[in-house]
Amino acid sequence: MPFFRPPCQPRFDRRWLFLLAALLLVFSPAVLAVTGELDLTQSIVGFFALGIFVMAYALVMAEEKIHMRKSKPVLVAAGIIWSLIGWVYVQNGMSEASEHAFRVTLLEFTELMLFLLVAMTYINALEERRVFDALRSWMLRKGFNYRSLFWLTGGLAFILSPIADNLTTALLMCAVVTKVAEGDKRFINVACINIVVAANAGGAFSPFGDITTLMVWQAGIVPFQDFFILFFPALVNFLIPAVIMSFFVPNKKPESVQEDVWMKRGARRIVVLFLLTITTAVLCHTLLHLPPVLGMMTGLGYLQFFGYYLRRSLPRSLERKRERYSRRGDNKKLEQLGSVVPFDVFNRVARAEWDTLLFFYGVVMCVGGLGFMGYLGLLSEALYLGWNPTAANIVLGVVSAVVDNIPVMFAVLTMEPEMSHGHWLLITLTAGVGGSLLSIGSAAGVAVMGQARGSYTFMGHLRWSPVIMLGYAASILVHMWLNAESFALFG
């Protein structure tokens, strides 16, 4: 045979036999088995999986530089991690255990994904009905000066984010600031920082304000009404940096911007349906002890029925408006009627932020896989046994500014450390507002960087991080002072 080379054969065999022996040693049940379970934290498989996750998250953090959607690396990483787990468990005759673990993790994601999908659908429906455009138009017509606009957009971000989520609220307020102060990069940067801090703070005291609070509520750790205990700590987190930054906002008036926007038919009724959907989800969880996603999916049915009504009644509505505008001689309104299209719920579903949902899937599955390998147990022991829960939760809040609060919160929920009610509220607060320390620390910050590109930047935000840290520290102290009795069980 042409490729047969006898002189090299012995060396070739020894190298591969040595590698095979090493692999067999690493993957052997004697090495991996710990009290009947496979502990992969000290194996090559575990180290490789951990490295894959770190590499994937490095690509996520570099999204703004490399222009690759954040869902791609974590989806691949999740597939690799669970494939490694499945292969090792098959080799040890325990495939049922890995299959069960994967299904449990997938179920946790599915409940959250469907919940978020309905919420995103309602937000997109309100956007299509021009509710947010009408709000922006009202603010522009009022002709506020820069300082008033700074406080108004920040205050509205804090008020709206508990209902409309921090990402949507931040984008809406950012659109107002960039429209009014177009070209004034210094003001836009400060105003956008204020908006991001306010949106994250407002989302921290509501189950619907952020993905992390939703995760805690759906896990049954904190009852619905107890989230509002965090209102005053969250308010302090917003106000302290806002007050300091306001002294650096010029008290001048921008050029007046005229923009007339009318909401489309059914807009107010969709707002009511959204509130009814949230109420249904809360009642399902508190009264029936069923997952809140049941109420949210029922609420999607409300919107579908109303969408059916809007489509069927559209011809009659258009005819009445044509008659009314013709009598008035309003040609502009008549022209607008020609562009009216029927409302379609499934178009709103399709416009959901699928990259965010798929990123969420990848992160949940990656963290779940690493937890199944044993890494979250090690982390829990190091943080919550090596330190006290207060210090651990404060540090994790700062960490969330670097690695995003979703994997941090999912890791804590998976670890299930023994903590008092006050400490669970503390990690909910710190994971929610800790992301404000950096522009890349929250979905709201990353989205606003894209919308106000060139004006709101990473370095521009970083210069105000010490001020934001003051608000972070103050919010923790206020929570520990106002809710001291909830910390009674542990130190």
N, C-alpha and C positions, 0 to 999 in steps of 0.2 A: 504493500500500500504506500502511496507517495508521501503521506503525512506521518508515517510511522518513524519515530526517531528514538531507537533504543537507548542511547547514552543519556538522554534527558529523562527517561521514564521514571527511575527510582526517585529522583528529587521531586518530580511532579506529584507522585503518590504520597510522599511524606508530607508535603505542604497541605494537600487537601485532607489527608487523614487527620492532621493536627487541627485544622479548622473544623472538621466534622465533629471531632471529639469535644472541642470547645463549645460548639453549638448544642450538642447533646447535653453537656453539663449545664449550660445556661437554662435550657428548656426542660430539664428533667423534673419530674414531680417532687423529688427529694429536695431540690433547691427551691422550688416555687411554693410548695405546700406549706401553709401556716394555719394550724388548727382547722384543717379540712378545706381551706380556701386558698386560692392562688394569689400570692402577694408578688406583684410584678415590679415593685418599686426599686428593687436592686438588680434587676435583670436588664439585658441588652434590649429586650422588647420594650420595657418600661422607659429606659433612657431614650430610645429611638422615638417612641410616641411623644415623650415630653419635648424632644427636640423638634419634632414635626409641628407641634402646637406652637412653640415659641417662634419658629420660622413663619408659620401662617399668620400669627398675630403681628409679627414685624411687618409683613406685607399689608395687613389691615391698617396699621398705624401710618404707613407710607402711602396711603390711598391718594392723598392730595398731590404727591410728587410723581407717582408712577401712573396715575389715572387708571387704576384697575379697581373695579368694584370690589367692595370688602367681602362680599359673600363668596367669591370664588375660592380664595385660599382656605377658608374655614370649612367649606363643603368638602374639598379634597382631603383636608386634614382629618375631618370626622370619618370619612370613608376608610382612610388608612388606619387610624387608631382602632376602630371597631373591627377591621379585618385582622389586625394583629391579635386583638383579644380573641376573636373567633378561632383563629388558627391555633393559638396556644391552648384554648379550652378544648378544642377538638382533639388535639394531641394527648390531652389528659383525660379524655372520656367524660367531659363535663359540658358538652355543648348546650344542654338544656339551661344551665345556669347563665351562660352568656346571652342566649336568646331571650331569656326572661328579663335580664337586666336591660337589654337593648329596647325591648317592648315597653318596659316601664318608663325609661327615659324618653322614648318617642311619644308616649301618652302625655307626659308632662308638657312637652313642647306643643303637641297638637291642641291641647286645651288653651294654652296661651296664644297660639297662632290664630285660632278661630276667633278668640276674643278680640285680638288686635285687628283682625281682618274686618270684623263688623264695625269697630270703632273707626278704622280708616275709611271704610265705605261711607259712613255717615259724614265724616269730615269732608270727603271728596264731593258728596252730594251737596253739602252746604256751600262748598266752594263753587260748584257748578251753578247753583242757584244765586250766586254772587253775594252771599251774606258777608263774607270777609271783604270783598271789594267795596260794598256799601259802607262798612265800618271805616275802612281806609279813606274813602271819599269824604266822609263826614269830618274826619280828623284833618284832612287837607284843607277843606273849606273854612275851617275855624281860624286858620292863620296863626297858630301858636308860635311863640318864639322858641329858640333852641332849648332854653332851660325848662320851659313848660313841656315841650315835646319830649325831652329827656325823662321827666317824671311821668308823663302820661303814658308813653310807650312801655316804660318799665313797670308802672302800676298795672296797666292792662295785661302785660305778660304774666304778672304774678296772679292776677285774678282769673284770667282765661285758661291758663295752663292746667289747673286741676280738672277742667272739663274737656278741653280740646287737645290735651297733651302738650308737653313742652316743645316738641319739635315744630308742630304746626303753628303754635302761638309765636315762637321765635321768628319763624319765617314771615309771618304776617306783619309783625311789628318792624322787622328789618326792612320789609318792602316800603313801609311808611317812611322810615328814616331816610333811606337812600333816595326816595322820590322827592322828599321835601328839601333835603340838604345836599342835593346832587353836586359833586365836586368838592365838598368840604370834608376831606378825608379824616381830619383830626376829630371833628365832631361825630362823624359816622362811626369811627372806631370806638370812642368812649360810649356812645349810645348803644352800639351793638354789644359791648361787654355788659352793660347794664341790663340789656334785654336777655342775654344768655343767663346771667346770674339770677334774674327775676323769674325766668321761665323754669329753671331747674329748681329754685326754691319753692315756687308755687306747686310744681309737680310732686314735691316731696311729702306733702301732707294730704294727698288724695290717692285713693287706689287707682284712679284713672289718669293721674298726672304723668306717670312715668312707667316704663316697663318694669323697673325694679319694685315699685310699690305694688303693681299688679301681681307680680310674682309672689310677694309676701302675702298679699290678701288671698290669692287663689290657693296658696299652700295652707291656709287656715291658721297661720301663725299669729296674725293681728286681726281682730275683728274690724269690720268696716268703720264703725264710729270712732274707734281708737286712733285712726290715722289723724283725725283732726286735732288730737292733742299736740301734734307737731306744728300747729299753725303759727304760734308765737315764735318758736325757735326758727322756723322757716322765714317768718317776717323779719326777724333780726338779721338773718343771713343775707337778705336782700337789702335792708335799709342801711346797714353800716357802710358797705362799700358804695352804695348809691349816694349817701350824704356826702362822703368824702369826694367822690368823683364829680358831684354836682358843682363844687367850687371851681372846677376847671372847665366848666361848660360856659361858653360866652353867652351873655344875655342879649343877643341880637336876634333880629327877626328875619327869617328867610323870605325869599320872593314868594308871593302868593301863587298857589297852584290851584287852578279851577278844574275840578273833575266831578261830573255828575253821574252817579251810578244808581240804578234802580234794581232792587232785588227781583228775581224772577218769581213767577207764580208758585205758591206752595212753600216758599222758603221758611216762613215763620212756622208753618205746620210741621216741617221736617225738624226744626229745632225742638218743638214739643215732642215729636216722636223719639228724638234722640234722648231727651230727658226721661221719657217713659221707658225706653229701652234700658237705660241705666238703673231706673227704679226696679224694673223686672229682674235684672241681674242681681241686684242687692237682695231683693226678697227671696229669690231662689236660694241664695247662699245662707241668709240669716234665718229664714222661716222654715224652708224645706230641707236645708243642709245638703243641697245639691250644688254641683259646680256652677259658678257664675256664668260660664260659657253657655249654659242652657238658656238663661235669660237673654244673653246677647244674640244668640241665633234666633230666638223668638222675635227679638227686636228687628232683626234683618227681615223677617216675614212682615212686620208692620210696614217697613219701608217698601217692600215689594208690592204690597197691596195698595199703598198710596201712590206708588209709581204707576200701577195699572190704572188707577183713577185719573191721574194726571194725563196719561196718554189718551184714554177714552174721552175725556172732557176737553181736550185741547182744541178740536175744531170749533166747538161752541164758544170757548173762551176767546179764540182769535177773532171770530165773527163779531162778538160784542165789542172787543177793543177796536176793530176796524171802524165800526159804526161810530164809536165815541170819538176816536181820533179824527175821523173824517168831518164830524160836526165842528170840532175845534180847529180844523185846518192844520193839524200838527203833522206835517209831512215827514219830519225826522222820525217820529214814533212809528209812522206807517212803514217806513223803510226798514226799521228794526224788526217789525213783525215778520218780514219776509225771511229773516234768518233764524227764526225760532225752530228748534228741533225738539222732538218728543223726548221726555225724560226716560232714561234707561238705567235701571239699577245695576245691571251687569257691566255696563260701561264704567260705572263707579267702582265696582269690584276690581275690574281690570286695571284701574288707575291706582290701586293700592301700591304702597312702597314695597314691591316684592324683593328688592335687594335687601331691605332691612329685615323682612320676614325670613328670607333664606340665610342671611347672616345670623339671625337669632337661632335658626335650626342648627347651623354649623357650630356655633358657640356652645349651645346646650348639649349637643351630642359629644363634642370634644371634651368638655368639662365632665360630663357624665361618664365618658370612657375613662378618663384619667382618675376619676373618683372610684370607679370599679376596679381599676388597677391597684388602688390603695394610696394614691398621692394626696387625696383630700383628707384622709385619715391622718397622714403625717402632718399636713398643714394645720389641721384642727388641733392636734396635740401640741404643735409648736406654738400656735397663737393663743389658744384658749386654755391650755394647761400651763404652758411656759409663762404666759403673761396673764393679766386679768382681763376679763371681757371688755372693760371700758377702753383700755389701751389698744386692744386688738381691733375693736370696731373703729376707733379713731384713725388708726394706721391704715386700715382697709379703705376708709373713705378717701384718704390721700392717694392710695394706690389706684383707686378707681379713676383718678384724673389721668392716669397714664395708660391703663389697660382697659378702660371702659367699665362702667358699673354693672353691665349685664353679666359677664362672667364672674365678677366678684360676688354679686348677690347670689347667683346660681350656685357658686361654690359653697357659700355660707349655708344656703338652704340644704344642699346635699350633705354637708358635714353635720348639720343639726347639732351644734354645740349646746350644752346645757346652760341656758342663760335666763335671766329674769325678763319680765315683760318690758321693762325699761330699756334693757340692753338690746332687745329685738327692735324696739322703736329707734334706738340710737343708731344701729347699723342701717336701718331704713333711711334715717335722716342723713347720715354721713355718706352713704353710697349715692343718695340723690343729689346732694349739694356739693360733694367733693369733686365732681366732674367739672365744676365751674372754675377750678383753680387753673386749668389750662384750656385753650380753645379746642383742643382735640379730645378733651376729657368727657364730652357728652355729644349725643347726636345733634342737639340743638346748636352747639358750638361749631361742629363740623359743617352742618348745613348752612349756617349763617356765613361762615368763611367762604363757601362757594357762592352764595348770593351776593355778598358785598366784597367780592374778590378785589384785592388791591387796596381796599380801605380798612377792612377788619382783617388783621393778620395774626399769625401765631405770636410774633414778637410784640406786636401792639398789645395783645392780651397779656402776655407774660410780664410786661412792665407794671401792670396793675395787680399781679398775683399776690404780692404782700398785703395789699388792701383787702382783696377777696379772702385771704387767709384769716384776717381779723374777723370778718363776718362768719367764716367757718368755725373758728374757735368760740366766738360769742354764742353762736347758735347751739353748740354743744353744752356750754355752761348754762344757758337759759333752760335747755331741756332737762339737764340734771338738777337744776334748782326747782323749776315748776313741777316736775314729775318725779321728785325724789322718792316718793313712796313706792313707785313702781320698780325701783332698784333694790328693794328690801331683801330679796332672796339671796342675792350673790354680791360679792365685793367688787 
